[in-house]
Amino acid sequence: MEEIVDRLFARALKYISYRDRSEKEVVDYLNKKLRKSDDLELVDKVVEKLKGHNLIDDLEFAGKWVGARFRSGRGPVRIGMELVKKGIERSVIKSSLMEIDDSGWIKSAKELIGKRKKRWEKEEYLKKREKAMRFLVYRRFPLGMARKVIDQTLKRE
């Protein structure tokens, strides 16, 4: 029994060595690795051992995920949806997203529009506005925030 826990722990260490993982990701991975004869309680033991060594922590994971996805230009709604898929609790998601205030999200959206603006130079104002809105909504910025950014960034000519 202890031999199986050690084997699963080693696999989990290798799995989390590539990047940080949420607890749900680790549990799902270990469940796939279990043989039919193995006991599912072993996964709980491995997860507790990982937590005991501070190797998995959903709060820390969520904070790092939000920071990385924010820097890559993702909107708060999209990041929240990604974290839900990774099994992070809604309260943890909310607190992690709140680490970046609205001015940070707006600045990020403005930078994204600024990079795209040249592509739309020859378009008329309404077409530019439509493309910018579609782009920000695709990146999952809230509609109100997207409108505010577009009003501040795109000028009527």
C-alpha distance (Angstrom), angle and dihedral (degrees) to the residues before:
residue distance angle dihedral
M1 . . .
E2 3.79 . .
E3 3.80 88.8 .
I4 3.81 90.4 59.3
V5 3.82 91.5 48.4
D6 3.80 89.8 51.9
R7 3.81 91.2 48.4
L8 3.81 91.9 49.5
F9 3.80 90.9 45.0
A10 3.82 90.2 54.1
R11 3.82 90.6 49.8
A12 3.79 90.6 48.3
L13 3.81 90.8 50.8
K14 3.77 90.5 52.7
Y15 3.81 90.9 46.7
I16 3.80 94.2 52.0
S17 3.80 93.0 42.7
Y18 3.82 91.6 77.0
R19 3.81 94.7 56.8
D20 3.79 139.6 -28.1
R21 3.79 114.1 -71.1
S22 3.77 134.9 -161.6
E23 3.77 119.9 -120.1
K24 3.82 90.4 -108.3
E25 3.81 91.6 53.5
V26 3.81 90.9 52.2
V27 3.82 92.7 46.4
D28 3.81 91.7 49.0
Y29 3.81 91.2 48.2
L30 3.80 93.6 48.9
N31 3.80 92.5 46.3
K32 3.81 88.6 56.7
K33 3.80 90.5 51.3
L34 3.79 95.6 51.2
R35 3.75 118.3 102.4
K36 3.78 117.3 -130.8
S37 3.78 90.5 -106.8
D38 3.81 92.8 55.0
D39 3.78 121.5 96.3
L40 3.81 118.3 -114.6
E41 3.82 90.0 -139.1
L42 3.79 86.5 72.7
V43 3.79 89.2 71.4
D44 3.80 90.1 56.4
K45 3.81 89.8 51.5
V46 3.81 91.3 50.5
V47 3.81 92.2 47.6
E48 3.81 91.2 49.9
K49 3.81 89.7 49.1
L50 3.82 89.9 50.8
K51 3.80 90.8 48.9
G52 3.80 89.8 47.7
H53 3.80 89.2 57.7
N54 3.84 90.6 44.8
L55 3.80 91.0 -118.1
I56 3.80 96.1 130.8
D57 3.78 124.6 36.8
D58 3.79 120.4 158.2
L59 3.82 94.2 -156.3
E60 3.79 92.7 53.7
F61 3.81 91.0 42.0
A62 3.80 91.8 52.5
G63 3.81 92.1 49.5
K64 3.79 92.5 51.1
W65 3.82 92.1 44.5
V66 3.81 92.3 51.3
G67 3.81 91.5 48.8
A68 3.79 94.3 48.8
R69 3.80 95.2 44.8
F70 3.83 91.1 44.7
R71 3.80 90.2 54.7
S72 3.81 89.9 50.4
G73 3.81 91.8 55.7
R74 3.79 102.3 -102.7
G75 3.78 119.6 148.5
P76 3.80 124.7 -120.3
V77 3.81 94.6 -108.1
R78 3.80 92.4 53.1
I79 3.79 92.8 47.0
G80 3.80 90.1 49.6
M81 3.81 91.2 51.7
E82 3.80 90.6 50.1
L83 3.80 91.1 52.0
V84 3.80 91.7 49.0
K85 3.81 88.3 55.7
K86 3.79 88.9 51.5
G87 3.80 90.8 56.1
I88 3.79 99.1 -107.7
E89 3.82 116.3 153.7
R90 3.80 116.5 -109.1
S91 3.81 93.0 -120.5
V92 3.81 90.4 54.9
I93 3.81 90.7 47.2
K94 3.79 91.7 50.4
S95 3.80 93.9 49.2
S96 3.81 91.8 45.9
L97 3.80 92.6 50.6
M98 3.81 90.7 47.5
E99 3.81 89.8 60.5
I100 3.81 84.8 79.9
D101 3.79 110.3 57.5
D102 3.81 125.4 -143.0
S103 3.80 92.4 -96.0
G104 3.82 89.2 58.7
W105 3.80 92.2 51.7
I106 3.81 91.0 46.0
K107 3.80 91.5 49.6
S108 3.80 89.9 50.4
A109 3.82 91.8 50.0
K110 3.82 91.0 48.3
E111 3.80 90.8 52.0
L112 3.80 90.5 50.4
I113 3.81 91.7 50.6
G114 3.80 90.6 45.2
K115 3.80 90.5 56.9
R116 3.80 91.9 49.0
K117 3.82 98.3 41.7
K118 3.80 95.8 87.4
R119 3.81 90.8 59.7
W120 3.78 88.9 60.1
E121 3.83 98.6 44.2
K122 3.78 96.2 115.3
E123 3.80 94.9 44.0
E124 3.78 122.1 99.6
Y125 3.80 117.7 -106.1
L126 3.82 97.7 -99.2
K127 3.80 91.9 48.8
K128 3.84 90.7 50.0
R129 3.78 89.9 48.9
E130 3.80 91.9 49.6
K131 3.81 92.9 49.4
A132 3.81 92.3 46.6
M133 3.80 91.0 49.6
R134 3.79 92.5 48.4
F135 3.80 90.3 48.7
L136 3.82 94.9 50.7
V137 3.79 92.9 43.7
Y138 3.81 88.9 50.7
R139 3.80 88.0 53.6
R140 3.83 85.7 50.8
F141 3.77 101.4 -115.9
P142 3.83 111.9 156.7
L143 3.83 113.3 -96.1
G144 3.80 94.6 -118.4
M145 3.77 91.7 51.3
A146 3.81 91.4 46.2
R147 3.82 91.5 52.2
K148 3.79 91.4 48.4
V149 3.81 92.3 50.2
I150 3.81 93.2 46.7
D151 3.82 91.7 48.8
Q152 3.80 89.7 52.1
T153 3.81 96.5 41.6
L154 3.78 107.5 38.0
K155 3.79 117.8 59.4
R156 3.78 126.6 -160.0
E157 3.78 111.5 -114.1
